[in-house]
């Protein structure tokens, strides 16, 4: 067993036994806990076969929530998004996708857009922010699709303002391009935008949403859009190996997440802002020479914390805090491109709603004392 494996085991054990935490971790859940989180099924409802039954019910629910004509279930968001972009390339006659270099297809999909789908990407900006209308208007070559990741996770779960989003969509239309939203975490964007989900999704030609990232489902995603696009996407889903025989556990967990977690996301966002402000206060009074909360006021229920220490040192301090006090403040830290600087992501969900600002400050002081 490596030192990293040992640290992971300690993180999971400490998280499971912790009395206080800001959120749960997927690694900490047991099989029994995951099964108990499924929506209570009708015992007489037929099991799905290749996507009918409860899967169809989930697809209709998503289309209704997003205000689209149709939606299709996919076993993964990676598959849903690649197929969406492939379909748009065929429809526009342009294989070029404009997207941010920090977006999911560029960072986490192994170059699949080009290797599997034969698409090519261009970047409206390389800055760690959302693209602007000016960025899109100034791209020096034609593109068929503009893909926007909302929020942009790697840049700090950043969202544009509503006016900025409208402007960048208009700029893409002026370039005769279609617009696709990577909305893996779109569910929680309503607070920042001050708009309901159908109005947000209505700006795009297609939207992908995840069922596990914010809703706590087992896995799976949906692609929503026009009936014509979704019908074509279903054909490609089969070709990509996504026509699974039984998917009712994933569908039931997604329906449970829509019932349970979707209404809670706005309070999570509001509490994350309290947590971020209290963290900043405590870190400013602590021993660290500097820190960064990114963004300073979270756009969603997730944000980044940057500190000028090694990742292992920071992770160890967090594990010790959990083991010695029963409080989980931070989990794993990661090195950044800046030597000696590390970053972690903070997520606030149901367990974090009970934390006061003073609880956060107290935990932060206890954390920095262990560095």
JOZIGI-V510305 format. One record per residue. N is the residue number from 1. RES is the residue in three letters. PHI is phi in whole degrees, 0 to 359 (999 if undefined). OMEGA is omega in whole degrees, 0 to 359 (999 if undefined). Layout:
n:N res:RES phi:PHI omega:OMEGA
n:N res:RES phi:PHI omega:OMEGA
//
This chain:
n:1 res:UNK phi:999 omega:179
n:2 res:UNK phi:280 omega:177
n:3 res:UNK phi:298 omega:179
n:4 res:UNK phi:292 omega:177
n:5 res:UNK phi:297 omega:179
n:6 res:UNK phi:297 omega:179
n:7 res:UNK phi:296 omega:179
n:8 res:UNK phi:297 omega:178
n:9 res:UNK phi:299 omega:179
n:10 res:UNK phi:294 omega:178
n:11 res:UNK phi:300 omega:182
n:12 res:UNK phi:295 omega:181
n:13 res:UNK phi:296 omega:179
n:14 res:UNK phi:295 omega:179
n:15 res:UNK phi:294 omega:180
n:16 res:UNK phi:294 omega:184
n:17 res:UNK phi:266 omega:185
n:18 res:UNK phi:294 omega:177
n:19 res:UNK phi:273 omega:180
n:20 res:UNK phi:225 omega:176
n:21 res:UNK phi:205 omega:177
n:22 res:UNK phi:278 omega:178
n:23 res:UNK phi:199 omega:172
n:24 res:UNK phi:276 omega:177
n:25 res:UNK phi:236 omega:179
n:26 res:UNK phi:303 omega:181
n:27 res:UNK phi:290 omega:185
n:28 res:UNK phi:271 omega:184
n:29 res:UNK phi:285 omega:175
n:30 res:UNK phi:266 omega:178
n:31 res:UNK phi:301 omega:180
n:32 res:UNK phi:298 omega:179
n:33 res:UNK phi:295 omega:179
n:34 res:UNK phi:294 omega:179
n:35 res:UNK phi:293 omega:180
n:36 res:UNK phi:291 omega:180
n:37 res:UNK phi:274 omega:179
n:38 res:UNK phi:288 omega:175
n:39 res:UNK phi:297 omega:181
n:40 res:UNK phi:296 omega:184
n:41 res:UNK phi:278 omega:167
n:42 res:UNK phi:284 omega:185
n:43 res:UNK phi:299 omega:180
n:44 res:UNK phi:264 omega:179
n:45 res:UNK phi:287 omega:180
n:46 res:UNK phi:298 omega:174
n:47 res:UNK phi:294 omega:179
n:48 res:UNK phi:291 omega:174
n:49 res:UNK phi:228 omega:182
n:50 res:UNK phi:54 omega:168
n:51 res:UNK phi:97 omega:176
n:52 res:UNK phi:260 omega:175
n:53 res:UNK phi:59 omega:185
n:54 res:UNK phi:295 omega:177
n:55 res:UNK phi:293 omega:176
n:56 res:UNK phi:297 omega:178
n:57 res:UNK phi:298 omega:177
n:58 res:UNK phi:295 omega:180
n:59 res:UNK phi:299 omega:179
n:60 res:UNK phi:295 omega:180
n:61 res:UNK phi:296 omega:181
n:62 res:UNK phi:294 omega:179
n:63 res:UNK phi:300 omega:178
n:64 res:UNK phi:293 omega:181
n:65 res:UNK phi:296 omega:183
n:66 res:UNK phi:267 omega:179
n:67 res:UNK phi:74 omega:180
n:68 res:UNK phi:254 omega:181
n:69 res:UNK phi:290 omega:185
n:70 res:UNK phi:204 omega:175
n:71 res:UNK phi:208 omega:179
n:72 res:UNK phi:235 omega:177
n:73 res:UNK phi:280 omega:176
n:74 res:UNK phi:230 omega:179
n:75 res:UNK phi:292 omega:177
n:76 res:UNK phi:212 omega:176
n:77 res:UNK phi:292 omega:178
n:78 res:UNK phi:302 omega:179
n:79 res:UNK phi:294 omega:181
n:80 res:UNK phi:302 omega:185
n:81 res:UNK phi:287 omega:178
n:82 res:UNK phi:297 omega:180
n:83 res:UNK phi:291 omega:178
n:84 res:UNK phi:301 omega:182
n:85 res:UNK phi:292 omega:177
n:86 res:UNK phi:293 omega:179
n:87 res:UNK phi:298 omega:180
n:88 res:UNK phi:292 omega:177
n:89 res:UNK phi:298 omega:178
n:90 res:UNK phi:294 omega:183
n:91 res:UNK phi:284 omega:181
n:92 res:UNK phi:271 omega:184
n:93 res:UNK phi:76 omega:182
n:94 res:UNK phi:231 omega:184
n:95 res:UNK phi:275 omega:186
n:96 res:UNK phi:267 omega:177
n:97 res:UNK phi:246 omega:175
n:98 res:UNK phi:269 omega:181
n:99 res:UNK phi:202 omega:181
n:100 res:UNK phi:281 omega:178
n:101 res:UNK phi:295 omega:177
n:102 res:UNK phi:267 omega:182
n:103 res:UNK phi:283 omega:187
n:104 res:UNK phi:303 omega:181
n:105 res:UNK phi:299 omega:182
n:106 res:UNK phi:276 omega:187
n:107 res:UNK phi:258 omega:195
n:108 res:UNK phi:239 omega:186
n:109 res:UNK phi:241 omega:172
n:110 res:UNK phi:63 omega:180
n:111 res:UNK phi:72 omega:187
n:112 res:UNK phi:294 omega:181
n:113 res:UNK phi:303 omega:179
n:114 res:UNK phi:274 omega:186
n:115 res:UNK phi:289 omega:183
n:116 res:UNK phi:263 omega:187
n:117 res:UNK phi:256 omega:178
n:118 res:UNK phi:71 omega:180
n:119 res:UNK phi:265 omega:178
n:120 res:UNK phi:233 omega:183
n:121 res:UNK phi:247 omega:171
n:122 res:UNK phi:230 omega:187
n:123 res:UNK phi:243 omega:177
n:124 res:UNK phi:299 omega:177
n:125 res:UNK phi:207 omega:172
n:126 res:UNK phi:250 omega:178
n:127 res:UNK phi:291 omega:180
n:128 res:UNK phi:282 omega:181
n:129 res:UNK phi:204 omega:175
n:130 res:UNK phi:289 omega:175
n:131 res:UNK phi:298 omega:178
n:132 res:UNK phi:256 omega:175
n:133 res:UNK phi:300 omega:180
n:134 res:UNK phi:294 omega:177
n:135 res:UNK phi:302 omega:183
n:136 res:UNK phi:291 omega:181
n:137 res:UNK phi:296 omega:185
n:138 res:UNK phi:268 omega:177
n:139 res:UNK phi:302 omega:190
n:140 res:UNK phi:281 omega:179
n:141 res:UNK phi:222 omega:180
n:142 res:UNK phi:294 omega:175
n:143 res:UNK phi:217 omega:182
n:144 res:UNK phi:270 omega:184
n:145 res:UNK phi:224 omega:168
n:146 res:UNK phi:257 omega:177
n:147 res:UNK phi:254 omega:178
n:148 res:UNK phi:244 omega:175
n:149 res:UNK phi:271 omega:185
n:150 res:UNK phi:236 omega:354
n:151 res:UNK phi:280 omega:179
n:152 res:UNK phi:274 omega:189
n:153 res:UNK phi:300 omega:189
n:154 res:UNK phi:296 omega:178
n:155 res:UNK phi:268 omega:179
n:156 res:UNK phi:113 omega:182
n:157 res:UNK phi:58 omega:186
n:158 res:UNK phi:272 omega:174
n:159 res:UNK phi:239 omega:170
n:160 res:UNK phi:283 omega:168
n:161 res:UNK phi:289 omega:179
n:162 res:UNK phi:299 omega:180
n:163 res:UNK phi:295 omega:177
n:164 res:UNK phi:294 omega:179
n:165 res:UNK phi:295 omega:177
n:166 res:UNK phi:301 omega:182
n:167 res:UNK phi:292 omega:182
n:168 res:UNK phi:289 omega:175
n:169 res:UNK phi:295 omega:178
n:170 res:UNK phi:300 omega:180
n:171 res:UNK phi:296 omega:177
n:172 res:UNK phi:294 omega:178
n:173 res:UNK phi:298 omega:179
n:174 res:UNK phi:297 omega:177
n:175 res:UNK phi:267 omega:180
n:176 res:UNK phi:61 omega:179
n:177 res:UNK phi:251 omega:172
n:178 res:UNK phi:268 omega:184
n:179 res:UNK phi:236 omega:176
n:180 res:UNK phi:240 omega:177
n:181 res:UNK phi:261 omega:164
n:182 res:UNK phi:281 omega:185
n:183 res:UNK phi:254 omega:179
n:184 res:UNK phi:309 omega:179
n:185 res:UNK phi:242 omega:181
n:186 res:UNK phi:292 omega:184
n:187 res:UNK phi:308 omega:185
n:188 res:UNK phi:268 omega:184
n:189 res:UNK phi:275 omega:185
n:190 res:UNK phi:295 omega:181
n:191 res:UNK phi:295 omega:181
n:192 res:UNK phi:295 omega:183
n:193 res:UNK phi:283 omega:184
n:194 res:UNK phi:67 omega:182
n:195 res:UNK phi:224 omega:177
n:196 res:UNK phi:285 omega:183
n:197 res:UNK phi:305 omega:181
n:198 res:UNK phi:298 omega:179
n:199 res:UNK phi:290 omega:178
n:200 res:UNK phi:292 omega:181
n:201 res:UNK phi:297 omega:182
n:202 res:UNK phi:294 omega:177
n:203 res:UNK phi:287 omega:187
n:204 res:UNK phi:258 omega:174
n:205 res:UNK phi:276 omega:176
n:206 res:UNK phi:205 omega:182
n:207 res:UNK phi:220 omega:171
n:208 res:UNK phi:252 omega:176
n:209 res:UNK phi:231 omega:180
n:210 res:UNK phi:257 omega:177
n:211 res:UNK phi:258 omega:182
n:212 res:UNK phi:247 omega:187
n:213 res:UNK phi:294 omega:180
n:214 res:UNK phi:242 omega:184
n:215 res:UNK phi:267 omega:176
n:216 res:UNK phi:77 omega:177
n:217 res:UNK phi:287 omega:180
n:218 res:UNK phi:293 omega:180
n:219 res:UNK phi:182 omega:174
n:220 res:UNK phi:105 omega:184
n:221 res:UNK phi:205 omega:176
n:222 res:UNK phi:222 omega:172
n:223 res:UNK phi:249 omega:183
n:224 res:UNK phi:241 omega:179
n:225 res:UNK phi:172 omega:180
n:226 res:UNK phi:290 omega:178
n:227 res:UNK phi:300 omega:181
n:228 res:UNK phi:296 omega:181
n:229 res:UNK phi:295 omega:183
n:230 res:UNK phi:294 omega:176
n:231 res:UNK phi:298 omega:178
n:232 res:UNK phi:295 omega:180
n:233 res:UNK phi:297 omega:178
n:234 res:UNK phi:295 omega:177
n:235 res:UNK phi:297 omega:180
n:236 res:UNK phi:290 omega:176
n:237 res:UNK phi:302 omega:177
n:238 res:UNK phi:296 omega:181
n:239 res:UNK phi:296 omega:180
n:240 res:UNK phi:275 omega:180
n:241 res:UNK phi:86 omega:183
n:242 res:UNK phi:261 omega:179
n:243 res:UNK phi:270 omega:187
n:244 res:UNK phi:275 omega:185
n:245 res:UNK phi:299 omega:178
n:246 res:UNK phi:238 omega:178
n:247 res:UNK phi:226 omega:185
n:248 res:UNK phi:296 omega:177
n:249 res:UNK phi:298 omega:179
n:250 res:UNK phi:295 omega:181
n:251 res:UNK phi:294 omega:179
n:252 res:UNK phi:295 omega:179
n:253 res:UNK phi:290 omega:177
n:254 res:UNK phi:293 omega:178
n:255 res:UNK phi:297 omega:177
n:256 res:UNK phi:296 omega:178
n:257 res:UNK phi:296 omega:178
n:258 res:UNK phi:295 omega:179
n:259 res:UNK phi:286 omega:190
n:260 res:UNK phi:269 omega:190
n:261 res:UNK phi:271 omega:184
n:262 res:UNK phi:304 omega:178
n:263 res:UNK phi:293 omega:182
n:264 res:UNK phi:274 omega:187
n:265 res:UNK phi:299 omega:177
n:266 res:UNK phi:302 omega:174
n:267 res:UNK phi:298 omega:176
n:268 res:UNK phi:299 omega:181
n:269 res:UNK phi:297 omega:180
n:270 res:UNK phi:297 omega:180
n:271 res:UNK phi:290 omega:177
n:272 res:UNK phi:300 omega:179
n:273 res:UNK phi:292 omega:175
n:274 res:UNK phi:295 omega:180
n:275 res:UNK phi:298 omega:182
n:276 res:UNK phi:298 omega:180
n:277 res:UNK phi:294 omega:180
n:278 res:UNK phi:292 omega:175
n:279 res:UNK phi:302 omega:181
n:280 res:UNK phi:298 omega:179
n:281 res:UNK phi:298 omega:183
n:282 res:UNK phi:291 omega:180
n:283 res:UNK phi:292 omega:179
n:284 res:UNK phi:295 omega:180
n:285 res:UNK phi:267 omega:185
n:286 res:UNK phi:264 omega:187
n:287 res:UNK phi:279 omega:183
n:288 res:UNK phi:295 omega:180
n:289 res:UNK phi:294 omega:175
n:290 res:UNK phi:197 omega:178
n:291 res:UNK phi:203 omega:175
n:292 res:UNK phi:216 omega:169
n:293 res:UNK phi:259 omega:187
n:294 res:UNK phi:231 omega:355
n:295 res:UNK phi:283 omega:183
n:296 res:UNK phi:303 omega:171
n:297 res:UNK phi:249 omega:185
n:298 res:UNK phi:303 omega:176
n:299 res:UNK phi:275 omega:178
n:300 res:UNK phi:227 omega:178
n:301 res:UNK phi:271 omega:179
n:302 res:UNK phi:228 omega:178
n:303 res:UNK phi:201 omega:181
n:304 res:UNK phi:254 omega:169
n:305 res:UNK phi:234 omega:179
n:306 res:UNK phi:245 omega:177
n:307 res:UNK phi:220 omega:184
n:308 res:UNK phi:273 omega:177
n:309 res:UNK phi:221 omega:176
n:310 res:UNK phi:293 omega:184
n:311 res:UNK phi:297 omega:181
n:312 res:UNK phi:296 omega:180
n:313 res:UNK phi:297 omega:181
n:314 res:UNK phi:290 omega:179
n:315 res:UNK phi:298 omega:178
n:316 res:UNK phi:300 omega:179
n:317 res:UNK phi:297 omega:179
n:318 res:UNK phi:292 omega:178
n:319 res:UNK phi:294 omega:179
n:320 res:UNK phi:297 omega:177
n:321 res:UNK phi:301 omega:181
n:322 res:UNK phi:293 omega:182
n:323 res:UNK phi:292 omega:187
n:324 res:UNK phi:268 omega:184
n:325 res:UNK phi:237 omega:183
n:326 res:UNK phi:77 omega:180
n:327 res:UNK phi:243 omega:175
n:328 res:UNK phi:258 omega:176
n:329 res:UNK phi:259 omega:177
n:330 res:UNK phi:238 omega:173
n:331 res:UNK phi:254 omega:186
n:332 res:UNK phi:279 omega:174
n:333 res:UNK phi:258 omega:181
n:334 res:UNK phi:233 omega:174
n:335 res:UNK phi:293 omega:177
n:336 res:UNK phi:249 omega:178
n:337 res:UNK phi:290 omega:178
n:338 res:UNK phi:268 omega:181
n:339 res:UNK phi:304 omega:178
n:340 res:UNK phi:80 omega:179
n:341 res:UNK phi:242 omega:182
n:342 res:UNK phi:233 omega:183
n:343 res:UNK phi:223 omega:172
n:344 res:UNK phi:226 omega:176
n:345 res:UNK phi:258 omega:178
n:346 res:UNK phi:250 omega:178
n:347 res:UNK phi:238 omega:178
n:348 res:UNK phi:245 omega:176
n:349 res:UNK phi:231 omega:187
n:350 res:UNK phi:309 omega:181
n:351 res:UNK phi:298 omega:182
n:352 res:UNK phi:282 omega:182
n:353 res:UNK phi:294 omega:181
n:354 res:UNK phi:273 omega:182
n:355 res:UNK phi:284 omega:171
n:356 res:UNK phi:270 omega:177
n:357 res:UNK phi:300 omega:179
n:358 res:UNK phi:292 omega:175
n:359 res:UNK phi:302 omega:181
n:360 res:UNK phi:294 omega:180
n:361 res:UNK phi:298 omega:180
n:362 res:UNK phi:297 omega:180
n:363 res:UNK phi:294 omega:180
n:364 res:UNK phi:293 omega:177
n:365 res:UNK phi:297 omega:178
n:366 res:UNK phi:293 omega:177
n:367 res:UNK phi:294 omega:184
n:368 res:UNK phi:294 omega:177
n:369 res:UNK phi:292 omega:181
n:370 res:UNK phi:261 omega:179
n:371 res:UNK phi:285 omega:999
//
